[in-house]
Amino acid sequence: MAPSAEAPNGTGISSSAQVKHERISPPPVEHPRGTKRPAAALEESGQEAGSDSGHVKVEELPASSEGRPEDLATIRDQLSRTEAELGTFTVQRTRLDSEKARLTEDLTHIERRIQRSDGFIKDITAKCNELRTKVQTLEEAQQRRQRFRKLGDSLDDAGIARMLGCA
């Protein structure tokens, strides 16, 4: 440490307590706390030199902010009800969003099922058309056989022989 002419112990060296005291003491404040503006500037803005910079004089408040305490209580009550209503609608919106997401998933699932059903319908329709064609072919063949049997039953042996040219 540097020698000091004012050391109380007479050694010319200041004690550590004295050094700590010198370090702790703050410099003198020239402006009101929290501001760096001179007092004249504060007075022009409607603030007192000794007040904090964030406070405004009551006279400068708009007339709508002044009122009786019951008005304040009424407005706070309205605010409370409005906030509760906002919360209700926010919860409802969240529920509706989740329901929309669920319904969208359901709709997607249903659309896939419809597409599968359309595929089945197409395949089954093709199968039905194929079976209709077979039925028609078989019915026509059966009708020819029945006509041939009737023709055969109506002819006697002599008619068959004439038909065949044997008689």
C-alpha positions as CSV (number, residue, x, y, z in Angstrom):
1,M,0.0,0.0,0.0
2,A,1.1,3.6,-0.6
3,P,2.3,5.7,2.3
4,S,-0.2,8.2,3.5
5,A,0.7,11.4,5.3
6,E,-2.6,11.3,7.2
7,A,-2.3,7.8,8.6
8,P,-3.5,7.9,12.2
9,N,-1.0,5.3,13.4
10,G,1.9,7.6,12.4
11,T,3.6,5.0,10.2
12,G,2.7,6.7,7.0
13,I,0.6,3.7,5.9
14,S,-3.1,3.8,6.0
15,S,-5.0,1.0,7.7
16,S,-7.2,-1.5,5.8
17,A,-10.3,-0.1,7.6
18,Q,-9.5,3.3,6.3
19,V,-9.1,2.0,2.7
20,K,-12.4,0.1,2.9
21,H,-14.1,3.3,4.2
22,E,-12.7,5.2,1.2
23,R,-14.0,2.6,-1.2
24,I,-17.5,2.4,0.2
25,S,-18.4,6.1,0.4
26,P,-20.3,7.1,-2.8
27,P,-19.6,10.3,-4.6
28,P,-22.0,13.1,-3.8
29,V,-25.3,13.1,-5.9
30,E,-26.0,16.2,-7.8
31,H,-29.4,15.2,-9.4
32,P,-32.5,13.6,-7.9
33,R,-32.2,9.8,-7.7
34,G,-33.1,7.9,-10.9
35,T,-32.7,11.0,-13.2
36,K,-29.9,12.8,-14.9
37,R,-31.9,15.9,-15.6
38,P,-31.6,19.1,-13.6
39,A,-34.3,20.2,-11.3
40,A,-35.5,22.9,-13.7
41,A,-36.2,20.4,-16.4
42,L,-38.2,18.2,-14.0
43,E,-40.3,21.2,-12.9
44,E,-41.1,22.0,-16.6
45,S,-42.4,18.4,-17.1
46,G,-44.7,18.7,-14.1
47,Q,-42.5,16.7,-11.7
48,E,-41.0,17.9,-8.5
49,A,-37.2,18.0,-8.1
50,G,-37.2,15.5,-5.3
51,S,-39.6,13.0,-6.8
52,D,-38.9,9.9,-8.8
53,S,-39.1,10.5,-12.6
54,G,-41.9,7.9,-13.1
55,H,-44.5,9.7,-11.0
56,V,-46.9,12.3,-12.4
57,K,-48.8,14.9,-10.4
58,V,-52.4,14.0,-9.8
59,E,-53.5,17.3,-11.3
60,E,-52.1,16.2,-14.7
61,L,-54.1,12.9,-14.8
62,P,-57.0,13.0,-17.3
63,A,-60.5,13.5,-15.9
64,S,-61.5,10.0,-16.9
65,S,-59.0,8.5,-14.5
66,E,-60.3,10.5,-11.6
67,G,-63.3,9.1,-9.8
68,R,-64.8,7.9,-6.7
69,P,-63.4,4.7,-5.1
70,E,-66.7,2.8,-5.8
71,D,-66.2,3.6,-9.5
72,L,-62.8,2.0,-9.3
73,A,-64.3,-1.0,-7.6
74,T,-67.0,-1.2,-10.2
75,I,-64.4,-1.0,-13.0
76,R,-62.2,-3.6,-11.3
77,D,-65.3,-5.9,-11.0
78,Q,-66.1,-5.4,-14.7
79,L,-62.4,-6.1,-15.6
80,S,-62.6,-9.3,-13.5
81,R,-65.8,-10.5,-15.2
82,T,-64.4,-9.6,-18.6
83,E,-61.2,-11.5,-17.9
84,A,-63.2,-14.5,-16.7
85,E,-65.3,-14.3,-19.9
86,L,-62.1,-14.1,-21.9
87,G,-60.8,-17.2,-20.1
88,T,-64.0,-19.0,-20.8
89,F,-63.9,-18.3,-24.5
90,T,-60.2,-19.1,-24.6
91,V,-60.9,-22.5,-23.1
92,Q,-63.9,-23.0,-25.5
93,R,-61.6,-22.1,-28.4
94,T,-59.0,-24.6,-27.3
95,R,-61.7,-27.3,-27.0
96,L,-63.1,-26.4,-30.4
97,D,-59.6,-26.5,-31.9
98,S,-59.0,-30.0,-30.5
99,E,-62.4,-31.1,-31.6
100,K,-61.7,-29.8,-35.1
101,A,-58.4,-31.7,-35.1
102,R,-60.2,-34.8,-34.0
103,L,-62.9,-34.4,-36.6
104,T,-60.3,-33.7,-39.3
105,E,-58.6,-37.0,-38.4
106,D,-62.0,-38.7,-38.5
107,L,-62.8,-37.0,-41.9
108,T,-59.4,-38.2,-43.3
109,H,-60.1,-41.7,-42.0
110,I,-63.6,-41.7,-43.5
111,E,-62.3,-40.4,-46.8
112,R,-59.8,-43.3,-46.9
113,R,-62.7,-45.7,-46.2
114,I,-64.8,-44.1,-49.0
115,Q,-61.9,-44.6,-51.4
116,R,-61.5,-48.2,-50.3
117,S,-65.3,-48.7,-50.7
118,D,-65.1,-47.1,-54.2
119,G,-62.4,-49.5,-55.1
120,F,-64.4,-52.4,-53.9
121,I,-67.5,-51.1,-55.7
122,K,-65.5,-50.9,-58.9
123,D,-64.1,-54.4,-58.5
124,I,-67.5,-55.9,-57.6
125,T,-69.3,-54.0,-60.4
126,A,-66.8,-55.6,-62.9
127,K,-67.4,-59.0,-61.3
128,C,-71.2,-58.5,-61.6
129,N,-70.9,-57.5,-65.3
130,E,-68.8,-60.6,-65.9
131,L,-71.4,-62.8,-64.1
132,R,-74.3,-61.2,-66.0
133,T,-72.5,-62.0,-69.3
134,K,-72.1,-65.6,-68.2
135,V,-75.7,-65.9,-67.1
136,Q,-76.9,-64.5,-70.4
137,T,-74.7,-66.9,-72.3
138,L,-75.9,-69.9,-70.2
139,E,-79.6,-68.8,-70.5
140,E,-79.3,-68.6,-74.3
141,A,-77.6,-72.0,-74.5
142,Q,-80.3,-73.5,-72.2
143,Q,-83.1,-72.0,-74.4
144,R,-81.5,-73.5,-77.5
145,R,-81.4,-76.9,-75.8
146,Q,-85.0,-76.6,-74.7
147,R,-86.0,-75.7,-78.3
148,F,-84.0,-78.6,-79.7
149,R,-85.7,-81.0,-77.2
150,K,-89.1,-79.7,-78.1
151,L,-88.3,-80.1,-81.7
152,G,-87.0,-83.6,-81.1
153,D,-90.1,-84.5,-79.1
154,S,-92.5,-83.2,-81.8
155,L,-90.9,-85.3,-84.5
156,D,-91.6,-88.9,-84.7
157,D,-89.2,-91.5,-86.1
158,A,-90.5,-91.0,-89.7
159,G,-90.0,-87.3,-89.5
160,I,-86.4,-87.7,-88.3
161,A,-85.7,-90.2,-91.1
162,R,-87.1,-87.7,-93.6
163,M,-85.0,-85.0,-92.1
164,L,-81.9,-87.1,-92.3
165,G,-82.8,-88.2,-95.8
166,C,-83.0,-91.9,-95.0
167,A,-86.5,-92.5,-95.9
